[in-house]
Each structure stands twice: as structure tokens, then as C-alpha cells.
Amino acid sequence: MAARKSDTKLYVIDTNVLIHDPAAILNFEEHQVVIPMTVLEELDKLKMGKASIATDCREAIRQIDRIIGDASPTEIAKGIPIERPDGDYQGHFSILLDTFQTPSRALPDDLNDNKIINSLVTLQEKYPNRETILITKDINMRLKARGCGVGAQDYQNDQLLSDVSLLETGYHHVDGSFWETQERVETFHDETGTYHRIPLNQLPDDMVINRFISDDKGFIGKVHQIGEEAALIKDFPKEQLMQTSAWGLKPRDTAQAMALNLLLDPDIHLVTLSGQAGSGKTILALAAAIEMTVATGQFRRIIATRSTRGLDEDIGFLPGTEAEKMEPWLGAITDNLEALHCDDENATSSVDYILQKVPLQFKSLNYIRGRSFQHSLILIDECQNLTPHQMKTIITRAGAGSKVICLGNLAQIDTPYLNPISSGLTYLIERFKHFPHGGTIHLQGSPRSELAEYAEAHL
């Protein structure tokens, strides 16, 4: 009779998982986490430098060192109890040597991925009663592992959705008339506007603060408060919302009007705008940023940054200062500045005047870590290329009196090992959808041009 499988599994962690989340070791509950020696060597090679990936590598190495402590080689091979942040111990950690004998199902060992898989095959043969699973963000490596008879999975601990279609859009549209679906409504007015108190059982499930509600009859409201039994909806007349202006820019559709409302709201500290290319994310954010910095003086400066490529590689050896090096990556900002002033008599002079007058600073993400920006509007473009860990690092840079605006298109992810579900932008939207001082809008359509809209839909 075959021996019963052990309830505790062996999870072997690949390098890209530790770069994606340096604290991944802590997320496997009672099971044993194994780090191959090849992974430690890769972390060692990648830990030097200023790029974000190097910082994540160093943090992962420190996490491993904290767990190991002064354990002996025998204890490390057997498995060290993993201490949790709360002081409890759960699961075990060990390091896998790559000096096992060649397994019967061996891949050529000229690649590090193959060395890891070969070690897993040997590990599986050595411990047949324990399920061995490779955890990697690399799809091809998962395929090779499965081809060798080893279980392989993606790292999903920070994936909050099963389908990107379930992602919070920031608004709920009711077909027909919203009021025809309501049985009991209490309406009142004060100096800030008109409000409706509506029982929760008359509203869509999972209602969140700062989500908009609209219908086909022109009603637009925003969830202001949520109590135990009822929600308070602030009424925004559609005509008034569509007349909202920021630095001369007016919204072209309802979604843009909702986005502009969130951007200009002083009580909203985090705004995320997602949507396809040309939907107006950057120009809306930039117009609102200039309005709040120059016209109203709400912020002292604008910090503009973006992921340059992939896991945010170093900005390289382009000549000039940090701002000059970032200019090629932040062309979208200057392009939209030109669009905001395209009707001026001399658009180039207007843009130059704005760049001189507006305290606009271009920053590389590599140099944001460890800093704190006070009374600043932080504009982060291309957020879909950031990991959840990188997103946390950036958002926590916001100091007192600051506002963060995150922009991204989940259909244009350029980073290896990221997809719409695991993107930091998706993670941020889901984690902050219940935050009373945050809001998100998914912009529809492509007002950039008919050509851009057709290309987005058909290419």
C-alpha cells in the first residue's frame, strides 16, 4: 500500500518571486519554504546597483538572513522554524544545495532555470511522500517543470482578483432611471450640496465610498458615507459636473467628469485612473495638477515620475541631470502640456512659460525610495509596470499634505512576470477601494482620435 502523502508541502521559490515580493517566504503558512542555492547566487549578482530590482534583492537577502540567524548547517538543511512578525512560528525554511546526483529526468544544466528544476526532481525523488511545488512568475519555467513531472504554480499571494473584469471601475451605471428602483429615500440640503440617504438593501452589493452612481436619465451621485443600514449619496447635477474645468480643460464624457471631480477634491488623497491608450488619463491628471498647484496653491510642487521599463531598470547613462535623463521617459507629460495649450497663439512659448512657472520636477523611481515629499502632488505614470511591492514603496513616500495620482493601462504591461491580475496597479485599486480618502475611475473610449480608438479595438 502506498504511503500517505504528508500534509505539509515543499514550496521551492524562484528568484523572480523574491524580486516581486521580498517577503514572500512568510506567505506559505505551515509548509516548508525552500530556496535553491542557484537563487541565492542570482540574488547576489542582482543586489548591486541603484535600480529598484537591486533594492528588492537586498531586502530579500536580509529577510533570509533574519530567518536563518545563527542556525547551524544541519539545522538549515533540515528546516528552520519561520518567525512571523507577531513573534509566532509557523512553517520551516531551508536552503537547497545544487550538488545532488543527476536525476533520472534531467535537463541540460547550462541554464540556471534547468539547475533549479533538476534539483526539484531530485528533491521529489528523495521525499516521495511530500508534494514538491515550484513557485515562479516565469510561465516557461513552469511549463518545463511540469514537463519534468514537478508541480509548478504562479505566486498568487498578492493577487486579489481571479479575473481583471472584476476590478473596481469607480462607478455603477443603472439602466433606465435610478430613482425608479428606490422605495425609501431621505433627501436634505446644506451649504455643501444635496444629499440622499438610501438604505443599503436598495443599492448594489459591495458599495464603496467615492464610487459614482449614474443612470440613463442624467442622475449622477457619489457615495459620501456608508453606515450600517444606509449610505449617503451626494447629488451632482450632470450639467454642473460636465462644466468642471481644470486649467481650461473640460471633460468630454461622464467618466472624465467623474475623474476630474476626484482629482480636484481636496479630501481625496489618492486617485487611480486606468483605461486604454488615449482615454485622457494623463491630460486630465496634468491639468488638475497645474490647477491645484498654480491657481489654487493647494500644493507646492508636482513630482512627475514613471516606470522606465520592466522592473524599473536604472535610468542609464544618458547625458545631463536626473531631470534631463528622465525627459525621454516623461514625454507624455510634455506632449499633454502642448495639448493643453494647442489653441494658444504660440503654443511652444506657452509650454515653456508653464515649465518655468509651474514647480514641475521629473524624478526617477530609483531615487524616490527613502524620500518623503511634503505638500506635493505626486504623478506616477505607467503604473501597470510596477509590482505590488514597488507600488507600496512609492505610495508611502507621500508626506503631509500630499496627493498621489496613479495612471496606467493594464492592456500595455511591458514588465516580465507581470500580468493584469498581478500588476501593482490592480493591487492598489483593490486594496484602496474602501479607503475613504481614495477614489478610482476606469476611463472608457479613446478620445485621442478615431484612428487610436479603432486601433485599440482591432489590433
BELHU-V134491 format. One record per residue. RES is the residue in three letters. D_CENTER is the distance of its C-alpha to the mean C-alpha in Angstrom with 2 decimals. Layout:
BEGIN
res->(RES;RES)
d_center->(D_CENTER;D_CENTER)
END
This chain:
BEGIN
res->(MET;ALA;ALA;ARG;LYS;SER;ASP;THR;LYS;LEU;TYR;VAL;ILE;ASP;THR;ASN;VAL;LEU;ILE;HIS;ASP;PRO;ALA;ALA;ILE;LEU;ASN;PHE;GLU;GLU;HIS;GLN;VAL;VAL;ILE;PRO;MET;THR;VAL;LEU;GLU;GLU;LEU;ASP;LYS;LEU;LYS;MET;GLY;LYS;ALA;SER;ILE;ALA;THR;ASP;CYS;ARG;GLU;ALA;ILE;ARG;GLN;ILE;ASP;ARG;ILE;ILE;GLY;ASP;ALA;SER;PRO;THR;GLU;ILE;ALA;LYS;GLY;ILE;PRO;ILE;GLU;ARG;PRO;ASP;GLY;ASP;TYR;GLN;GLY;HIS;PHE;SER;ILE;LEU;LEU;ASP;THR;PHE;GLN;THR;PRO;SER;ARG;ALA;LEU;PRO;ASP;ASP;LEU;ASN;ASP;ASN;LYS;ILE;ILE;ASN;SER;LEU;VAL;THR;LEU;GLN;GLU;LYS;TYR;PRO;ASN;ARG;GLU;THR;ILE;LEU;ILE;THR;LYS;ASP;ILE;ASN;MET;ARG;LEU;LYS;ALA;ARG;GLY;CYS;GLY;VAL;GLY;ALA;GLN;ASP;TYR;GLN;ASN;ASP;GLN;LEU;LEU;SER;ASP;VAL;SER;LEU;LEU;GLU;THR;GLY;TYR;HIS;HIS;VAL;ASP;GLY;SER;PHE;TRP;GLU;THR;GLN;GLU;ARG;VAL;GLU;THR;PHE;HIS;ASP;GLU;THR;GLY;THR;TYR;HIS;ARG;ILE;PRO;LEU;ASN;GLN;LEU;PRO;ASP;ASP;MET;VAL;ILE;ASN;ARG;PHE;ILE;SER;ASP;ASP;LYS;GLY;PHE;ILE;GLY;LYS;VAL;HIS;GLN;ILE;GLY;GLU;GLU;ALA;ALA;LEU;ILE;LYS;ASP;PHE;PRO;LYS;GLU;GLN;LEU;MET;GLN;THR;SER;ALA;TRP;GLY;LEU;LYS;PRO;ARG;ASP;THR;ALA;GLN;ALA;MET;ALA;LEU;ASN;LEU;LEU;LEU;ASP;PRO;ASP;ILE;HIS;LEU;VAL;THR;LEU;SER;GLY;GLN;ALA;GLY;SER;GLY;LYS;THR;ILE;LEU;ALA;LEU;ALA;ALA;ALA;ILE;GLU;MET;THR;VAL;ALA;THR;GLY;GLN;PHE;ARG;ARG;ILE;ILE;ALA;THR;ARG;SER;THR;ARG;GLY;LEU;ASP;GLU;ASP;ILE;GLY;PHE;LEU;PRO;GLY;THR;GLU;ALA;GLU;LYS;MET;GLU;PRO;TRP;LEU;GLY;ALA;ILE;THR;ASP;ASN;LEU;GLU;ALA;LEU;HIS;CYS;ASP;ASP;GLU;ASN;ALA;THR;SER;SER;VAL;ASP;TYR;ILE;LEU;GLN;LYS;VAL;PRO;LEU;GLN;PHE;LYS;SER;LEU;ASN;TYR;ILE;ARG;GLY;ARG;SER;PHE;GLN;HIS;SER;LEU;ILE;LEU;ILE;ASP;GLU;CYS;GLN;ASN;LEU;THR;PRO;HIS;GLN;MET;LYS;THR;ILE;ILE;THR;ARG;ALA;GLY;ALA;GLY;SER;LYS;VAL;ILE;CYS;LEU;GLY;ASN;LEU;ALA;GLN;ILE;ASP;THR;PRO;TYR;LEU;ASN;PRO;ILE;SER;SER;GLY;LEU;THR;TYR;LEU;ILE;GLU;ARG;PHE;LYS;HIS;PHE;PRO;HIS;GLY;GLY;THR;ILE;HIS;LEU;GLN;GLY;SER;PRO;ARG;SER;GLU;LEU;ALA;GLU;TYR;ALA;GLU;ALA;HIS;LEU)
d_center->(49.19;45.65;44.09;41.46;37.85;36.35;33.74;31.65;29.75;29.11;25.45;25.37;22.08;21.33;20.17;16.86;15.88;16.79;14.86;11.66;12.62;15.81;16.76;16.84;20.64;20.69;19.14;22.14;24.44;28.14;27.85;28.59;25.94;27.42;26.32;28.50;30.24;28.88;25.29;26.57;28.24;25.14;23.23;26.33;26.37;22.74;22.86;24.79;23.45;21.14;18.10;14.86;15.77;19.09;17.80;15.84;19.12;21.22;19.28;19.69;23.36;23.90;22.59;25.07;27.81;27.40;27.85;30.81;32.58;36.27;36.48;39.14;38.63;40.16;37.79;34.75;36.12;36.84;33.56;32.62;31.55;27.93;27.87;25.11;23.89;26.33;29.20;29.76;30.03;28.60;28.56;29.78;28.63;30.64;30.72;32.03;34.62;34.91;38.72;39.42;42.08;41.03;40.12;41.98;38.92;37.86;35.74;36.75;35.50;34.81;31.02;28.97;27.28;30.83;31.95;29.27;30.16;33.86;33.38;31.70;34.66;37.06;35.21;35.40;39.10;39.75;38.15;38.89;38.54;34.91;32.06;30.21;26.65;24.58;20.82;19.13;16.19;19.02;20.40;23.71;24.26;23.86;26.43;28.81;28.63;29.49;32.23;33.68;33.64;30.76;28.07;24.52;21.14;17.44;15.51;14.20;14.10;10.38;10.56;11.35;12.75;15.63;15.34;12.80;15.80;15.41;12.17;13.16;14.64;15.95;19.55;22.27;25.23;28.66;31.23;34.48;34.98;32.71;35.77;37.78;35.47;36.10;39.14;38.94;37.32;38.11;37.70;38.28;37.96;37.51;37.07;33.32;33.76;34.46;32.91;33.35;33.34;32.72;33.02;29.87;31.85;32.25;28.53;25.89;24.53;21.36;21.75;19.23;19.93;19.37;19.26;21.87;24.79;26.96;29.95;32.30;34.77;32.78;31.48;28.11;27.12;24.17;23.84;24.97;25.71;25.79;28.75;30.19;32.17;31.18;28.49;29.22;28.36;28.80;30.62;29.65;32.44;31.01;33.35;32.28;28.53;29.16;31.17;28.36;28.35;26.30;28.18;30.26;27.45;27.81;25.58;26.75;25.72;24.83;21.04;21.20;23.52;21.20;18.36;20.99;22.13;18.82;18.52;22.11;22.18;22.88;21.90;18.26;16.28;12.70;12.35;9.65;11.52;10.89;13.92;16.05;17.61;20.09;19.04;19.29;15.81;16.79;20.40;19.80;17.48;19.98;22.97;21.77;20.95;24.47;26.06;24.74;25.57;28.90;30.37;29.53;28.83;26.05;24.16;25.82;23.59;20.59;18.24;16.75;14.47;12.29;11.42;14.97;14.67;13.47;12.34;13.31;17.04;19.58;20.62;23.96;27.50;27.59;30.37;30.05;28.06;24.32;24.11;26.30;24.32;21.10;23.01;22.78;18.97;18.96;21.62;19.66;20.22;23.92;24.33;23.22;25.47;28.27;27.48;27.74;31.17;32.42;35.32;36.57;39.87;38.36;34.61;34.37;36.15;33.96;30.78;32.50;33.61;30.13;28.74;31.68;31.54;27.84;26.46;23.62;22.31;20.32;18.52;17.13;14.01;16.56;18.63;16.28;16.23;19.02;19.54;19.59;19.74;22.18;22.82;20.39;18.15;15.05;13.85;10.79;11.17;9.75;6.02;6.09;7.82;5.81;5.94;5.06;8.29;7.89;5.35;8.13;10.70;10.14;9.98;13.04;14.91;15.71;19.37;21.96;22.17;18.91;16.41;12.86;12.02;8.73;9.77;8.93;10.91;9.90;13.55;13.41;11.39;13.61;12.26;14.57;13.68;10.40;10.85;9.53;9.70;8.08;5.14;1.93;2.54;5.14;4.88;4.72;7.29;9.23;9.54;10.70;12.80;15.83;15.43;18.64;17.56;14.36;14.24;12.54;14.45;14.27;16.89;19.55;21.99;22.41;24.74;24.66;27.65;29.29;28.92;25.14;24.89;27.31;25.59;22.20;24.13;26.63;25.47)
END
